[in-house]
């Protein structure tokens, strides 16, 4: 029987532990696993959780971790509901056109700051803490907007409170852009991760639709803000009650016993010993934890550690790929259509009520976002991204050509298809973008970066994405005037084509692969599902050096808690 070098390494670790402590932990004994990551319980361990219960637990964690996206979506759509009422002459808080633009724009300026803050929270305080803290500024912001301070303190104070409230909700939107995706990527089963990581986009789309519906039902924008304040409050309570800390983050801090208990809870294990095999796999994926308390921060938290990580291909390659992916996402006009939905319906020459068309587009986007989550788990990220980019290119080029011919005096000649073409092209563009370019970059943030680098890289990438968005959205009115309508749409179509080519050439497939396999791909050890059968001896030496310093510590900790079936209710 031929024994692989990896198996030889595991055997050496097992023998070392046996010689030192006279006992071999479950995590060092390889076991056959089924397709859901469960294993047959050895010895006295209890039976594994039924598949249905395990799936329900994964769904529960995914829903609760991504509920912060509902408040973020409500923040994005709130100005569309509130500003028409504020600009009314008889409004209790009447605003000018300039003040209205600041109410709409100040939240977008605060969002990139929240993205950077989320990266710090993820690395320093943990995934669970980041999920909790993102709701605090959101709750305070919605309360400030809802309170009628202009009636008690005067108009200026009331308007200032709205500005501060919008800044806080924008900050919370940035803080909630990364933690949910990162958390479900780390605690989710490999077979479900492709679906779970898209739920942040689903939550944001749901939040936009909900604020539109609430605004249509309630007569006052203050009441709308008060109802929206219930979203972060409910999320805060559920995250505190349901979510446990990520085992991946705990292992990175050297807290092995807590990681073991947290992993057991996410897998509904009867005993922590039931997850020792999976824990061993996580240990092999992580670098050795710091040996001194002064070095307890993650490797990427300090400037030196960050620069050291940026020299590693598994860090700089995904950072570059994701930032370029987000750049093409914005240059192809995806967010422009969201922010200027009504205006773009008019610019495209759609012969229908633009507000009705916008509502229909929002509902269609939500539906396609949900479908994307399931398709991503079935067919993978790359095929969806390529199909999405190709569809966006065709739609924008068709719309631009139609407008060009229309401006050339062919509108009444009978040579143009008719008024249905602009509407069909615009709606199909939005649906095609939602299938890949709009949702997948946000979903992949939690997958492509190494655990030690995930927080800071995710925060930086989402910050860059919102800055790209701000620049493109701000430039759209001027570009429409300078290039005319057909010129702008031709530009968006060309950027969608270049983005599709980039995705086809550079974006790796992450569906159905473990986080460690994705890291190996960026190291150049095999992508697209193919892995090298023979590894370099240097790679084996590096793995051995990484695993050996942890062996004694893990063995001692697991031995001290072996046989203790009590799982903490909260980590």
N, C-alpha and C positions, 0 to 999 in steps of 0.2 A: 504494500500500500504506500503510495507516494504522499508524503506529508508536505504541505505548502509551508513557505517561510513564515507566513502569518500564523499558521497553526503552531509551528515550532516556537514562535514568540510567546503565544498564549501558554503553551506547555511550560516554557521556562519560568514565566511569571507564577504559574500555579505551583511549580516545584519550589520556587524561592519562598513563597508564603508558607508552604507545608514545612519546610526546614526551619523557618524562623518561629512560627507560632503553633505548629502542629495541627493546623486546621485550614481548610480551603474554603473560601467564601463562594457562595453560589455564583457570584458575578464572574468568577474566573473559570467556570466550567461551561463550555459551549453547549448549547442545547438546540434541538430542532424547533423551529417556530412556524406557526401557521401564517396565513396571509394577512392576519390582522395584528401581528406582532406579539401574540400570546404564546405561552409555552406550557408544556405539561408540568404541573407542580411536582417538584421532587420531594420525596420523603413525606414529612408531615404537613407540608404547606397545603393550604386550602385550594379548591378548584378555581380556575380562572373565571373571571366574570363572563356571563353569556355575551355573545356577539351583539345582540340587540341592546343590552344595557350599556355596553361599552360605546356603541355608536351614539346612543342618546347622551351619554356623558360628554363625548366629543362635541356633539352639536350644542349642548348647553354651554360648554366653555367657549365655543366659537361665537355663539350669539351674545353672551354677556361681555366678552372681551371686545366685541366690535360695536356695542351699543352706543359708545361715544360718537360714532360716526353719524348718528341720527341728529344730535345737536349741531354737529358740524354742517350737515346738509341744511338744517333749518337756518343756520347763520348765513349760508350762501344764498338762500332764497328769500330771506326776510326783507331785504331792501325792495324787492319787487312788489311785496305786499304793502309795506309801510309807506314808501315814498309817495305813491299816488294820493294817499290820505293826507300826508303831511303837506303836500303842495296845494291842497284844497284851501280856498280863501277862508272858509269857516272852521278850519282845523283848530283844535285847542293849542297845538304847537305847530304853527305855520312856519315853513322854512323856505328859503330862497333856492334858486337852482344851484348856486354855488354850495350852499350848506347841504343840500341834498346829495351832491356829488361827494362831499366829504363823508357823509353818513354811509354812503355805499362803499367808498374807497378806503376808509381808515381801517376797516377790518382786514382788507387784503394786505395792507402794509404791516399789520401785526402778525399775520400768519407765518411768514418766514422766521420771525423771532421765536415763535412757538415751536417750529420744527427743530431749531437748534437746541432749544431747551429740552425737548423730548429726548434727544440723543443723550444729553447729560443725565437726565433722570433714568433712562433705561440702563445706562452703564453703572452709575453710582448707587442709585437707590433700588434698582431692580425693576422687572417687568410689571409686577403687581402694583408697586408704588406709582409707576408712570400711568397705569390705567386708572388709578384712584385720583391722582393729582390733576389730570386733564379736566376733570369735572368741576373743580373748584372755581377757576376763572369763568367757566361757562355759566355756572349757577349765579355767581355774583354779577356777571354781565347782563344776563337776562333780567335779573331783579332790578338793576339800575335802569334798564330801558323801560321796564313795566311801571316803575313808580312815577306818579304824576308830580315830580318835583317842581315843574314849571308853575303849577297852581299854588304852591306854598312858598317857594323861594324865588320865583320870578322866571321869566323866559330864558335868560342867559344860563342860569344854573340848570334848568331843565334840559336845555340843548347840550350843555356840557356833560350832564349825566348820560345822555344818549351817546355822545361821542365816546366817553369812557367805557360805557357798556359795550359798544361795538368793538372797541379795542380789546376788551377782555374776551369777548366771544371769538374774535379773530385769533387771539393768542391761543385760546382753547382749541380752535380748529387745527392750528399747526401742531399743538401738543398731541392731538389725537390722530395725526396722519400716519404715525409709525407704530406705536405700541401694540395695537390690536393685531396687526399683521405679523409683527415679530413674535408675539406671544403664541398665537395659534400655529405658527410655523415651527415653534420649538416644542410645544406640548402635543400637537396633532399627530396622529398616525400617518405614516408615509402615504398610505393609500387614500387618505382623505385630505391631505394638505393642499392639494391643488384646488379643491373646492373651498376649503376654509379660508384661505388667504384672500379670496375675492370678496369676502363678506364685508370688508370695510367699505368697498365701493358700493355694495348693495345698501349698506346702512346710510351712506351719504345720499344716494339717489332716493331712498325712502324718506329721509329727512326733508329733502327738497319738495317732494310730492306732499308730505304731511303739512308743511308750512303753507303751501298753496291752498290746500283744502281747508285748513284752519282759518286762513285769511279770507276765504270765500264765505265761511259760515259765521265767524264772529265780526261784529261791526267796528271794533276798535283795534288798532295795531298794538296798543298797550296790553289788551287782553291776549292777543296772539303771543306777545313776548312772555306774558305770565304763564301761558300754557307751555311754551317752549322751555321755560325754566324747569318744568317737571321732568324733562328728558334727562339732564345731567344729574338731577337728584335721584331719580330711579336708578340710573346707571351706577351712581356712587354706592347705593345700598346693595345692589346685586353683585357688583365686583367685590365688595367687602365680604359678602356672605358666601360667594361661590368660588371665586378665583383663588387658586394657590400659586405660590411663586413658581417661576419656571425652573425645572430641575437643571436645565442647561446653565442658567445664570448662577444657581447655587453651587454647581460643580466648579464653575470658574472662580468662585470665591473660596473654594476649599471646604465647603460645608456639605460633606458627603452624606452624612446621616439625614440631614434635612432634605437633600435632593432625593434620597432614596424614598423618604416618606411622601414627598410631593409627587414623585413619579408613581408611587403605588396608588395614591388617591386619584390621579388622572386616569389610571388604568383600572380603577375599581378592584384592586387586588385585595384578597383576604388578608394577606400578610406582606410586609415589605420584601420578604425573601422571594416573593413571586416575580419581582421585577429586576432581580439582580443581573440577569443576562442582558437586559436592555440597558441597565445602568452601566455595565461593563463597556458596552458599545459607546455610550456617551462619554465615558472616561477616556476611551481611546481617541475620541474626536477632539477633546479639549487639551490645551497646553497644561503643563503642571501648574498647580495653584501656587501663589506666593508663599514663601516660607516664613516671612516676617510680617508682623502686624502692620508695620509701616508701609509695606508694599501691598497692602490688601486691595488697592484699587486695581481694576483691570489693566491689562497691558496697554490698551489703546487710550487710557484716560489721560496720561501725561503727554507733553509735547515729544519727548524722546521716544516713548512707546508708539505714539502715533506715526512719527516719521519712520520708525523701524517697520511698522506694519505696512506703510505705503510702499516700501521697497519689495514687498512680497507679492508675487503674481496673484495669489488668491485674494488679495485685498485691492490692489490697484486696478486689476482687470475688470472685476464687476463694478467698481466705482466708476470707471470710465464708460463702460457699456451702458449702465443705467442712466448716467447723466446725458449721454448722447441720445438714448432712447427717449428720455423726457424732453430733450430739446426738439427732436423731430415731432414728438407728440404736440408740442405747443405751436411749432412753426406750420403744422398742417391744419391749424385752425380749429382744433377740437374744443378748446376752452373759449375761443372767440364765439363759437356758436352757442355755448351755454350762457355767456354773459350778454350777448347781443341777440338773443333768440328772436325777439319780436322784430328788431330792426333787420335781421338777416332774412326773416320771412318776407318782409317788405322788399328788401334789396333783391331777393331772388325772383321777384315778380309773381309770388304765389297769389292767386286770385281767391282769397278766403280771409276770414277774420283772423288776424295774426295772433290774437290772444287764445283763440280756440286751438289754433295749430300748435302754439307753444305748450298748452296743457296736454294735448295729445302726444307731443314729442316727449314731454317729461314722463308720462305714463309708459310710453313705448321704451324709453331708455331704462326705466326701472325693470321692466319685464326682461329686456335683453340682458341686463346686468345679472339677473338671477339665472337666466339660461347659460350665460357665460361661465358662471361658477360650476355648473354641472359639466359643460362641455370641456372646460379646462381640465377637469379631473379625468376625462375620458380620452381626449385626443391630444392633450398637451398644450404648452404655451406657444411654441414656435408656429405650428400650423394655424392657430387662431390669429396670431399676430400678423402672419403673412397674408391670410385671407382678409383680415381687417384692413391692412394697408392697401392691398390691391383694390378692394371695394371703395375705399375712400378716394383713391386716385381716379378711378373710373367716374365716380359721381361728381367730383369737383371739375374734372376736365369736361364732362358732358354739360354741367351747369354753366361753366365759363364759355364754352363754345356756343351754347344757346344764347347767352346774353350778348356775346360778341356779334352774332348774326342779327340779333334783335336790334342792337344799336346801329347796325349797318343798313337799316331800313327794310328788313325782310319780315317785320312783324306781321304785316297784313298781306303778304304775298302768298300765303298758303304753303310755304316751303318748310316752315317750322312745325314741329310736332303738335304744339298747342300748350295751353297753360298748365297742363298736368305734368309736363316734364320738369319744370323748376321745383314743384312741390315734391315729386317723386325723388328727384336727385338729392334734395336737401334732407328729406326724411331718411332716405337710404344711407346717406353719408353719416348721419347721426347714429343710426343703428349699427352700421359697419364699424364706426369708431368705438362704440360701446363694446363690440365683440372682442376687441383686442387693444387698440392703441390707448383708449381711455382708461381701461381697468387693469390690464396686465402689468404695466410698470409699477403701479402701487402694490399689486399683489406680490410681485417678485422681490420687493425690497426685503421681505422677511426671509427669503430663501438664499439669495446669492452671496451674502456677506458672511464671513466667519463670525462665530458667536462673540469673540472678544472685540470685534470691530463693528458689530452690527448696529449698536446704538448710535455711535458717532457718525458712521457712514450713512445710516438711514436718515438721521437728522439733517446732515449736509445735503443729501440728494433731494429730499423733499423741500428743503429750503431753496435749493437751486430751481426746482420745478416751479415753485410759486413765484420766484423772481422771473423766470422765463415767461410764465403766464402773465404776470403784471406788465412786462415789457410788450408782449405781443398784443394783449388786449388794449393797452394804452395806445399802441401804434395803429390799430385797425382803422379808426376814423380817418386819420391822416392818409393812410395807405389807400383807402377807398376813394378819397378825393384825388390823390396823385395818380393812381394807376387805373382808376375807374373800377366799376364793379367786376367786369370780366377779368381785368388784370389781377385783382386780388385773389379771385377764385383760381385763376391759372397758377398763381404763386403757391397757394395752399395745395393744389393738386401736385405740383412739382415736388414740394416738400414731402408730401405723403408717399410719392414714388421713391424718393431717396431714402426715406425712413424704412420703407418696405425692403429695399435692397440691403440696408444696414442690418435689419433684423434677420434676413435670410443668411447673411454672411457672418454675423458676429454673435447673435443671441444664442446661448446654449439652451438645450431643453432641460427643464428641471422636474417635469412631471414624473412621478413614480421613483424618484431617486432620493436617497437620504441626503441630509445636509452635508455629511462628510464626503459623499460621492461628488456633490456639486463643487466642493472645495478642491477635490482632486482634479476635477475637470479644468479648473482655472490654473492649477499647477502644471497642466500639460500632461496629465497621466491618463488621458482618455476621456472623450466626450461623446455625446450622442448615444449613450448606453453601452459603448464599447470600452473595455478597460484592458490595460496591458496585462498579459498573463505573467510576464516576468518583470519584476521591479528591480531597480538598481540597488546594489548593496548599501549605498549611501542613504537611500530612502528607508531601508529596513533599520539601519543604525539610528537614524533620526527618530523613528517610531519607538524603538527600544529605549532610547535615551529619554524620550518623552514619557513613556509609561512606567519605567523602572522606579523613578523617585516617588511615585504615588503608591506603589504596591504596598509598602509597609504601613503607610498611613491608612489606606483604605481597608486593609486586612484587619488592623487594630480596631477601627471604628465599626466595621461590620460585625466583628466578633463580639464587641461589647454590646451590640444591640441585637445580636442573633437570637431568635426565639421570642422577641418582643413583638407581639401582634398589634400593639396599639398604634394607630395612625393618628397623628395630630389633626384636629378639625381645621386648623388654620396654620399656615406657615408664615 
